[in-house]
Amino acid sequence: MTAAWLVAAPRSGSGKTTVTLGIVAALRRRGVIIRTAKSGPDYIDPAFHAAASGAPGTNLDTWAMPPALLDHLAHQAATGAQALIVESAMGLFDGVDGPPGRSGSSADLAARYGMQVLLVLDISGQAQTAAAVTRGFMLHDPAVRIGGVILNRVASDRHRRMAGSAIERLGLPILGAIPRDDALRLPERHLGLVPASEHAGLSNHLDRLAAMAEAHIDLDALLTAAITIPPGTAVAEIKPPGQRIALAQDAAFTFVYPHVLAAWRAAGAEILPFSPLADDPPPADADAAWLPGGYPELHAGQLAAALRFRSGLQRFAETRPVHGECGGYMALGAGLTDAEGVHHAMTGLLSHSTSFAKRKLHLGYREATLPDATRIRGHEFHYATITDPGIDAPYATLRDAAGAELGPAGGRRGFVTGSFFHAIAREAS
């Protein structure tokens, strides 16, 4: 059995990531074998989790992943660990309309595995009202158990007593009270936190969060909530595009789901990282190239000047598959306009053009149907817009989480494919 908690909140911005990283880093200091997971589609938080725990994290998504794959990944995360900490996305019950247990909400995970919820409440601007919020969470779904509360951004001892006493009268323990401290915040940009790989002082920041957790959270209580997660089956994973996969990895291309890479390696594939920003072409001995999502819009000038990378990728694409997801799709196009309105030539392997100057949020679950009728579940999350759709055949047709048709998306030309769609799992057959 493994001690397991789902760190959740009423909304984004309540401090879930701060609390999660503090707990994980503090337990690691104690020598606890700890593993982590993130509920829902999120590339950025798992990298911070991995830095805090010293072990790779994973994503658990009840909408995008078939139940057997979900169980497989959750069981893998818990196996050999003394503690499993899962960070919620958005608010605890936020998801989409869907069959019971497949809404994509974090509450689905708590109900499925019997995980207790550690409710993080930002009580700035309120006191006893926090108990009314807590009561609503306790009563909303009988299958979801709130095991304790963390009070965040507490102004004073009196503030803590006022809010805490009202919650304790509901029969719930206060497992932590964290003072208001802007130094605990992590820097952000347009897609969320600045990635862990770009956080120069991350080690020191994790030490600060560990010290916060040791001082203000009842870590011993967290280690008593044990559950058993049954094994699942590694079905419906994204198949590797080749046996030797050239993977773009640098500050412009960062977003790869850990479970996808793990599935590729489990299938016998070898990952060969290369850096377009360093003007590296894909390794010549690779048999497929993958350009993941990231921030090409912040490095468009450098990518445009990376002539060795561009010509090398163009030669590679003459004989072997190349695929781009989101940011990778932008780099495969004819051009990219940056936030200042400057147009930069990209690789031209597909004919579309994109712009970060004309920003619009595109966010949501997607189901992609490929030309061979394969269905893949995933999501979109980007601010870029397509200024010229180009003339390529579509990569796939898309539907949203409600099943509404969104039409053709992406591009396909020769061995090259790409779209703004991020793949999470295949639909189970």
DABELMO-V555396 format. One record per residue. D_CENTER is the distance of its C-alpha to the mean C-alpha in Angstrom with 2 decimals. Layout:
d_center
D_CENTER
D_CENTER
This chain:
d_center
26.01
23.03
22.60
19.42
18.07
15.42
14.97
15.10
16.89
18.71
16.43
13.85
15.58
17.39
16.31
13.85
12.01
15.56
16.91
14.32
14.80
18.49
18.98
17.28
19.21
22.36
22.38
21.91
24.90
26.86
26.31
24.20
22.21
18.77
15.53
12.12
9.34
6.53
7.73
6.54
4.48
1.36
3.11
5.29
5.80
6.19
8.64
10.42
10.68
12.21
14.52
15.68
16.30
17.56
15.85
12.80
10.08
8.51
6.57
9.31
9.77
13.42
13.92
12.59
13.75
17.48
18.62
20.01
16.87
14.95
17.91
17.99
14.53
15.19
18.67
17.67
15.50
18.54
21.25
23.12
21.26
23.23
20.33
16.87
14.74
11.93
10.21
10.42
8.81
11.70
14.99
15.72
17.42
15.55
14.96
17.10
20.57
20.72
22.56
22.58
19.61
17.53
16.57
12.80
13.62
12.99
16.77
16.87
15.53
18.03
20.78
20.18
20.27
22.47
20.06
21.40
19.51
19.73
20.07
19.42
21.90
22.39
26.19
27.13
29.82
30.60
32.19
33.52
31.55
28.52
30.41
30.63
26.86
26.51
29.21
27.42
24.33
26.75
28.58
26.07
25.26
27.55
25.12
22.65
24.17
23.65
24.70
24.89
24.14
23.02
24.81
23.06
24.86
28.22
31.16
33.90
35.29
36.99
33.78
32.19
35.30
35.48
31.96
31.81
35.22
34.52
31.39
33.26
36.00
33.56
33.49
30.03
29.78
28.43
26.43
25.82
26.81
25.19
27.37
26.40
25.46
23.81
23.64
20.77
18.44
16.02
16.61
14.66
14.94
14.48
10.75
10.06
10.88
12.83
11.05
12.40
14.60
16.37
17.01
20.64
21.40
18.35
20.63
23.01
20.45
19.19
22.91
23.41
20.72
22.22
25.61
24.54
23.33
26.50
28.63
27.19
25.35
27.21
25.39
28.18
27.64
24.00
25.25
27.54
25.18
25.18
24.02
24.22
21.57
23.45
22.63
21.38
21.72
19.65
20.46
18.78
16.56
16.26
19.54
19.96
21.61
24.18
25.31
24.94
21.87
21.96
18.40
18.20
16.55
17.31
16.47
16.62
14.47
11.42
8.45
9.00
7.31
9.38
10.94
12.16
13.87
15.22
16.67
18.27
19.83
20.99
22.71
24.56
22.86
22.96
20.36
22.27
20.36
22.11
21.80
22.87
23.20
25.69
27.46
26.86
27.44
25.71
27.62
30.77
30.55
27.18
27.50
24.32
22.09
18.42
17.16
13.38
11.80
12.20
15.05
18.30
19.63
19.97
21.78
23.71
27.08
26.31
24.96
28.08
30.26
28.75
31.57
31.40
27.78
28.61
31.84
30.43
27.61
30.28
32.55
29.84
29.09
32.78
32.59
29.04
25.79
23.36
20.13
17.86
14.52
14.22
15.25
17.00
18.76
19.96
21.40
23.17
24.98
28.36
27.34
24.84
26.06
24.52
24.36
28.04
29.12
29.96
29.67
28.67
29.46
26.65
27.31
28.94
27.97
27.10
29.16
26.83
26.29
23.51
23.65
21.65
24.90
24.81
21.49
20.28
16.94
15.82
13.16
13.02
12.88
15.21
17.46
19.00
22.47
23.64
27.36
27.98
26.74
23.59
20.99
17.25
14.59
11.46
10.75
11.79
10.64
13.34
16.56
18.77
21.65
23.83
27.28
28.95
27.80
29.95
31.98
29.82
29.46
26.17
23.37
22.76
23.47
20.79
20.83
18.72
17.75
21.36
22.80
24.17
24.93
23.30
25.44
25.12
22.29
21.85
24.62
26.41
29.32
30.87
28.38
25.69
22.95
20.00
18.27
15.55
14.03
10.87
11.98
10.44
13.86
17.51
19.50
21.63
25.25
